[in-house]
Amino acid sequence: MTAAVVEQTFGPAIGQISQYVDILSTKGVTHGLIGPREADRIWDRHILNSAAVAGLVASEATVVDVGSGAGLPGIPLAVLRPDLRVTLLEPLLRRVNFLNEAVEALGLADRVTVVRSRAEEHHERYAVVLARAVAPLVKLVPWCAPLRSPTGTILALKGRSAAAELNTAEPALARTGLVAEVLTVRAHPDAEPATVVRLTSRR
Ligand SMILES: C[S@@+](CC[C@H](N)C(=O)[O-])C[C@H]1O[C@@H](n2cnc3c(N)ncnc32)[C@H](O)[C@@H]1O
C-alpha cells in the first residue's frame, strides 16, 4: 500500500481517516481491539478492506454495521461517504465505549450512531446491512435478514471462505428468499481485493 493509494481513495477525508488510524493504533491496541502486531497493517488489512464496499452502497442509504467491534467497516465507510447515515451495532460494552469515543473524536456524531445490542435483539430496518468478520453466513443470514428493509441489501465482507460458507448457508438462504452473489471489489485499482457476499431479494 502506498500513501498515494490512501490519499486518492479518501481525498479530502484523508485527515479524518488518519486520525481514526491513530486511534486504532493507540487506544484500539490498549483496549485489546487491535492486536499489537497488527498496528503496522491497519491501512491494508482494515481501512482499505472496509472502504472496498463503498461502491456497493447506494447514495444516502441508511446502513447498519453488525458486530462493528472497533468500527470496521462502518467508520471508514462513514468517513468516505458523508451522504450515509450509519449505525454501529455492537453488544460488548467495552467496544461500545470505544466506538462512542471514536465517533465523538472524529466529529461523526451527527450521522453515526452507536447502539449496544446483539443483531437478533435489534429491531430497526436499514437499506444496507453490513458485516465483517462476525460469524459464518449460516449464522449471519438469520441475524441480518430481519434488519433489512424490504428492498435492502446484505453485504458480508468475507475472505476465501465465501463460497464454502455459501454452500453451508444454502438452506438458511432458501428460507429467507435471498439470492447470493460473490463479488470481488477494491477501494482503489491498486488496493488489495476484498471478497463480498451480496444478498438481495429474489426478483
Ligand atoms: C471478530 S469481531 C469483528 C469486528 C469488526 N467487524 C471487524 O471487522 O474488525 C466480531 C464482533 O461481532 C460482535 N458480535 C458477536 N455476536 C454478535 C451478535 N449476535 N450481534 C452483533 N454483534 C455480534 C462481537 O462483539 C465482536 O465485536
The ligand as a MOL file (V3000), in Angstrom:
LIG
                    3D

  0  0  0     0  0            999 V3000
M  V30 BEGIN CTAB
M  V30 COUNTS 27 29 0 0 0
M  V30 BEGIN ATOM
M  V30 1 C -14.1800 -10.5250 15.2570 0
M  V30 2 S -15.0750 -9.0990 15.7220 0 CHG=1
M  V30 3 C -15.1230 -8.1950 14.2040 0
M  V30 4 C -15.2690 -6.7370 14.4460 0
M  V30 5 C -15.2670 -5.8690 13.1790 0
M  V30 6 N -16.4630 -6.0810 12.3740 0
M  V30 7 C -14.0290 -6.0780 12.3500 0
M  V30 8 O -14.1380 -6.4410 11.1770 0
M  V30 9 O -12.9090 -5.8840 12.8800 0 CHG=-1
M  V30 10 C -16.7590 -9.6950 15.8560 0
M  V30 11 C -17.6770 -8.6790 16.5480 0
M  V30 12 O -19.0240 -9.1520 16.4420 0
M  V30 13 C -19.6690 -8.9030 17.6700 0
M  V30 14 N -20.8050 -9.8580 17.7710 0
M  V30 15 C -20.7640 -11.1590 18.1190 0
M  V30 16 N -22.0070 -11.6960 18.0880 0
M  V30 17 C -22.8470 -10.6920 17.7120 0
M  V30 18 C -24.2710 -10.6100 17.5130 0
M  V30 19 N -25.0470 -11.6640 17.7240 0
M  V30 20 N -24.7900 -9.4250 17.1070 0
M  V30 21 C -23.9940 -8.3550 16.9130 0
M  V30 22 N -22.6480 -8.3690 17.0900 0
M  V30 23 C -22.0880 -9.5210 17.4910 0
M  V30 24 C -18.5800 -9.1040 18.7300 0
M  V30 25 O -18.8890 -8.4690 19.9490 0
M  V30 26 C -17.3640 -8.5100 18.0200 0
M  V30 27 O -17.1960 -7.1420 18.3170 0
M  V30 END ATOM
M  V30 BEGIN BOND
M  V30 1 1 1 2
M  V30 2 1 2 3
M  V30 3 1 2 10
M  V30 4 1 3 4
M  V30 5 1 4 5
M  V30 6 1 5 6
M  V30 7 1 5 7
M  V30 8 2 7 8
M  V30 9 1 7 9
M  V30 10 1 10 11
M  V30 11 1 11 12
M  V30 12 1 11 26
M  V30 13 1 12 13
M  V30 14 1 13 14
M  V30 15 1 13 24
M  V30 16 1 14 15
M  V30 17 1 14 23
M  V30 18 2 15 16
M  V30 19 1 16 17
M  V30 20 1 17 18
M  V30 21 2 17 23
M  V30 22 1 18 19
M  V30 23 2 18 20
M  V30 24 1 20 21
M  V30 25 2 21 22
M  V30 26 1 22 23
M  V30 27 1 24 25
M  V30 28 1 24 26
M  V30 29 1 26 27
M  V30 END BOND
M  V30 END CTAB
M  END
